[in-house]
Amino acid sequence: YGVLVNLINHSPTPNTRLQWSRSQRHKEWFDLKGDDLICAMEETKHSGLSMDFVALRDIEKGEEITVDYGPAWANAWEQHV
């Protein structure tokens, strides 16, 4: 995680997708829900679940990185603007 993810924008025709990272610190966290997950994260003082951005096609130098945020986000954005 970091500030660079703020530069990845929505597109209905994205060039990347999100997937759970294969290198998780705490794979057992996948089985936790709600407050149990929050407690586990607070006890370790770091995030243990990570996502990877995976290219769906070759991305050209200087091309914007995009991901599809989904229909709920797209509808909310349309109502906002």
C-alpha angles and dihedrals in degrees: 000000000000146000093291092076086067087070094059108096137195123266131167085219101044127185094211139038133203124244135167109272116251090221103065120166093212113025089171088070089075087075095052125093135200116320093012090060092045091051092049091051093047092050093055096040093222141072114266099183117073137181128214126212108225121196114239091198140355109303117214122231108270093016117136116252111234138181132185107251090194136249096290091058093044091051092048091050092050090052090048097053 
